[in-house]
């Protein structure tokens, strides 16, 4: 219980400390942010290790006549582990990125609150707690989306709120119907609707998938995501690889396996269509990405495609598919954060945001572009990068489900990913060589260090996938 509470409340506590020190030096503010980010990570790891080893950690409270449950299982523990770990990298990167930016106190306060909200989503033990933290995450990340306070930022924030609250309304209706039909909302006792056979289940599934699909960026519910690129780069990385989008993906996985269950899902006509919705999003998302000249927008549309890899694996309702989905949650997040971090360094140090003008950038930012190249190969799904294994298991899941054409979708998207990223890497090392390096200075190293470290972690997992397999296996065994 102590580990769970320390993990969950570290972010909120850190945010209160940051907010209470308006005149703190930058060094002190950074120390506070790093301390509480690391605290959240350490205790999330302790929670995850205990859960993966078969233990239980739970907190149940009655408030307002309602039961609130924090009771993570292997799926929630895995999400919490991914989020809290990458949050530390984003914190260090932020120290360099925000050095000359305005409103650092507001930025770091909501940065830490968002950590607690994300871990709340991960550790929720019932639909009520999941919904509460899911909406708290929307409110906590909104100030970060509009941080620049420009007209574009305010417009993007408005779109983000409208889409998110519309999805929330659908989820709330679905939760109420679930409780009326089953009398349960807890995840621990197995699928909530396991013995519920009645008309309307397809509609209920549509409400859940549509509601969570907003943040998971299922097409055509994705339009808020590219607009949110006006946020500071570390926030873009968290929005698109960790916090917001993964909360939507996690919500759908939770609905499929903890609300409906794979047996009931297999009987629903809508469930048989969902893999093709994911396949459509995979292909269309990456095709649109290749047409974007602004690097962060290209990464945004690419995110839309990659998130549906995870959903595709879950929708196969097969052990290999779910294993591939969880492995892709780990692998994709490390690589996409790396790509966004690289984009931020390129924008800050080379003053360049357009893909068409990347010629020669590699000569002034060689380490950055090498990291970008490593992550790009990973997005293609090539060895020795970690996404090779996740895509392999996803293809096996598609074949195992009897839908071998889903494997062709993954192969085709890998080819388009190569077209999307690799020419940019090659072009960056063409043209006139720069006379001086742009990778000098303390703030740049604070940005470059986490970037290179994440690229190295992706390589390490690709070479030794057994490092993460016990966690993946724990999730699969939980539902199969």
N, C-alpha and C positions, 0 to 999 in steps of 0.2 A: 504493500500500500504506500509506503514511504517513497519508493522509487517512482511509482506512478504519479503521485502528487508533486514530487520535485520536478519531474519531467514536464508535467502539464503547466505548472505555475511559474516555471523559471522565466518564461518570456514576459508574462504579465508583471512579475516582480521587477524584472529588469527595466521594463517600460516605465514603471512608476518611479524607479530611481533616476532614470534619464530625465523624465519630466520634472522631477523635483530639483534638478540641478541645471537651471536655465543658463547660468553663467559659468558652467564647468568648462575647463580647458578641453581642447580637442583630444588630448592624450587621455584625460580622465574619462571622457565620454566613450572613447574607443575601448578602454579597459573594462568599463561596465558592460558594454555591449558584448564584448568577447567573453567575459566571465559568464554571463547568463546564457549566451548561445552555447558555449561549451557545456555548461551545467545541463541544459536541456538535452544535448546530444549524449552525454555520459549516462544520464539516467534513462534515456530512451533505449540505449544499448543494453543497459541492465534489465530493463523490462523485457526487451526482445529476447535476450538470451534465456531468461527464465521461462518465457512463454514457449520458445522453441524446444526447450528441454522438458516440456510437459507440465510446467507449473501454471498456477493461476494467480492473477492479481486483479482485485476488483474493488470498486467503491460504489455503494448503492445509497441513495439518499431520497427522502420524500420531501418534495417542495411544491406547495400549492396543490396538494392532493395528487400530484403526478410523481411517478417513479423515474429518477434520473440514474442511469447506470453507466459507469466507466468500467469496462471489463474486456480488455483487448484479447483477441485470439491471434493466431499466427498471421492472418491477413492484415489485421490492424497493426500488429507489432512491426511487420515488414514496412508498411507505409510510414509509420512513425520513425523507424530507423532511417529510411531513405531521406525523409524530410529533415529531420534534426541534423543529420550528418552534413547534408548539402547546405544547410543554413549557416553552419560555421564557415564554410568556404565563401558563401555570399557575404557574410559579415566582414571577413578580412578583405575581400575584393571591394566592398563598400568603403572601407577606410581610405583606399586610394582614389576611388571614383568620386567620392563626396568631398574631397579635400577642399576644393574651391567652389563647391555648390552651396546654394542657399538652403535655409531651414533644416540644418542637420539634426536638430533636436526633435523636430516633428517626424522626420524621416526615420530615425532610429527607434523612436517610441512605437510607431505603428509597425515597424519592421519586427520588433520583439513581440508585440501583441499578436501579430499574424502567426508567429511561431506557435504560441500557445493555442490559437484557434485551430491551426492545422493539426497539432497533436491531439486536440480535443476530438476532431473528426476521426482521426486514426484510432483513438482509444475508446470510442463510444461503444457501449454495450447494448444499446437499444435504439430504436428509430427516433425517439424523442431527443435523446442526447445528440445523436448524429445531426438531426435537423437544427438544433440550437447552435452547435459549433459551426455547422455548414454556413448558416446565415451570419454568424459572428465573423467568419472569415471574409465574407463579402464586405461587411462594414469596415473591417480592419484594413483591408487592402484598397478600398476606394480612395482614401487620402494618398496612398502611394501612387495610384494610377494618375491622379491629378496633381502630383507633387510640383510639377513645373508651373502650374497655374496659368498656362497659356490657353488661348482659345481652343486649340486642338486638344489639349489635355482635358479641359472641362467637357468638351463634346464627347471625347472618348469615355470619360468617367460617367457621363449621362447614359451613354449606350451600354456601358458595363452594368450599371445599376438596373436599367430597364430589363435587359436580358436576364440578369441574375434573379431579380425579384419575380419575373414571370416564371422562370423555372422553379423558384421556391414555392410559388402558388400551386403549381402542378404537384410538387412533392408533398405539400401539406394535405391536399385533397387525397392523394394516394395513401398517406399514412393514416388518415382518418378512416378511409374505406378498409384498409388492412386491419385496423383494430376492431371495426364493427363486424367484419366477416370472420375474424379469427379469435378476437379477444386477447391477442398477444402483440407485443412489440419487441420482445427481447431476442437477441441473436443466439444466446448460449444454448438454448434447448433444441437447436436444430432449425431447419427451415420453418418460418412462421406459418406459412400457408400449406404445410405439408399434407394435411388431410382436408383441404378445402377445394372442392370441385363444384363450381357454380358458374353461371353465366357472368360475364363481365371481367374475367381474369385477363383477357387480352387488353381490355381498356385500362385496367389497373397497371399492367406492365407498360403500356404506352405512356401513362402518366409518369411513372417512375423513370423510365428511360428518357422521356422527353425532358423532365425536370432536371435530372442529373446530367443529361446530354448537353445542356447549355454550357456548363463549365468544362465538360469533356470534349466540347467543340465538335460534336457530331454534326455533319452537314444535314440540313441547312441552318443549324442553330449556332454557327461559328462566328458570325460577323463581328461580334464584340472583340474577338481575340486580336486580329490585325490592328484594330483601332487602338488597343491598349499598348501598342508599341511606343507611345509617347512617354511612357513611364521611364524612370532611370533604368539603365541597363541591368543592374543587379536585381531590380524588381521584375524586369522583363524575364530574366532567367528564372526567378522563383515562380512567376505567374505561369510560365510556359513549360516548366520542367518539374516543378515540385508542388507548390501549394495549391493554387486554384484549380488548375487543370487536373491534377492528380486527385483532388478531392471529388471532382466529378466522376473520374474514372473509378475511383474507389467506391463511390456511391453506387455505380452501376454493378460493379462486381459484388458488392454487398447485397444488392437487390436480387441478382441472379442466383447467388448461392446461399444467402441467409434468409431472404424473404420468400422466394419461390422455391428454391432448391432445384437441382438438375433434373430430377424425375418429373416434377410438375412442369418445368420449363420445356421438357421434351414433348409435352402434349399440346402446347399452345402454338397456334398457327403463326402468331406474330414472332415468337421465338425463332422459328425456322427462317424468317426473313431477316432477322437482325444481323447474321454474318454478312449478308450481302449489302446491308446499309453500311457496315464497317468497311467492307471491301471497296464500295463506291467512294467513301470518304478517303481511304488510303490512296487511291489512284488519282482522284480529282484534286485532292489537297496538294499532292506533290507536283502534279502537272501545273497547277496555278502558281506554285512556289517558283518553278523554273522561269516564269514570266515576270517575276518581281525584280526590279532593279535595285531598290533600297534593301540593303542586306538584312536589316531587322525584320522587314516585312516578309522577305523570303524565308527567314527562319520561322516567322509566325505561321505562315501557311504550311510550312514543313511540319511544324508541331501538330497541326490539325491532322495531317496524314499519319504521323507516328503514333499519336494517341490511340488511333483506331486499330493499330497492330495489337495493342493490349486488349481492346474490346473484342477484336476478332478471336483471339485465343480464348477469352472467357465464353464467348457465344458458341464455341464448338461443343461445350459441355463435355469435354474429354480431358483426362488427366494430362496428356501431353500438351494440349492447348492451354490449359490453365497454368501449367509449369512454364511454358513459353511466355505467357502473359506476365507472370510475376518476374521472370528473368528479364523481360524487356522493360519492366518498370525500373529495375535497377540499372540496366545497361543504358537505356535511352536517356535517363535523367543525367547521368554523368557526362554523356557526350553532348547533350543539348545545352547544359549549363556551360560546358567548355566553349561551344560555338558562340553563345551569347557573350561570354566573357571576352572572347577574341574580338567580337564585333564592337564591344565597348572600347577596347584598347585601340582598335583601328580608328574609331571615331574620335577618340580623345587625342591620340598621339600622331595620327596621320591626317586628321581632319577629313576623313573620307567615309561616306556612308553608301555610296553607289557601287554595285557590283561591276558595272561597266567601266569604272575608273580605278580598278584595283591594280592595274599594271605598275609594277615596280614597288608596290607596298612591301612585298616580302623582303626586299633588300634592306629596308629601314627597320622592319619589324620581323626579323627572321624567326625568332622563337615563337612569336605569336602565330605566324602563318604555318609553322611546323605543327603546332598544336591544333590549328584549324584543319590542317591536312589530315592529321591523325583522326580527329573527330569526324571528318568528312568520309574517310574510309570506313569508319564504324557505321555511319548512316547507310552506306551501301550494303553493309553486312559482310565485310571481308575479314578473314583471319589476318592478324591475330587479335582483332578487336572483339569486345564482349558481345556485341549485337549479333555476331555470327551464330552464337549458340542459341540466343533467344529466337532468332528467325528460323533456325533449324527445328527447334521444338514446336514453334508455331505451325510450320509446314507439316510436321508429323501429326499435330493435332487436327489440322484440316483433313489430312488423309484418313486419320483414325475415325473422324466423324462421317466419312463417306463422301466428303466434298473436296475431292482432289484438286478441283479447279481453284480453290482458295490458295493452294501452294503456288499456282501460276501467277496469281495476283501479287503475292509476295516477291516472286522472282522479277516480275515486270516492274514493280515499284522500286526494287533495288537498282535496276538499270536506269530508271528515271532519276533516282537519287544521285547516281554517278554523274549524269548530265547536269544536275542541279548544282553540284558543289565542286567537282574536281577541276573543271576548266578555270574556276576562280582561283584555285590554289596554284595552278600552272601559270596563269597570267600574272599572278603577284610576283613571280620570280623572273619575269621578262621585262625588257625595257632597260632604261638607264639605271645604273646602280646608285643608291644613295651614298652621299659622302660621310654621313654620320648616322649612328644608330638612334632610333627613337625609343629604345627600351632602357633608358637610363632615368635615374631619379627615384626617390623613395616612394612616391605615390604610384609610379608605374610598376615598381617591383611588388607592391602590395596587390596590384591587379594581376600581374603576370604570374606570381607564385602560385596562387590557387588554380589558375588556368592550367599551368604545366602539371601540377599535382594531379588534377582530375584526369588529364589526358593519360598520365602514367597509370592511374588506377584503372582506367578503361583497358589499357594494354595488359595490366596484371590479371584482371578478371578474365580477359580473353585467353591468356596463356594458361591460367589456372582456375577454370570455372568452378572447380570443387570448393573454392573459398566461400562462395555464396550459395552453393547447392543445398546445404542443410536447411537454410531458411526457406528456400523455394520448396523443398520437399515437405517441410512442416505445413506449409499452406495447402499444398495438394492433398496431403494426408488428412487434413482437417475436413475437406469436403468430399473426398473419395475414399 
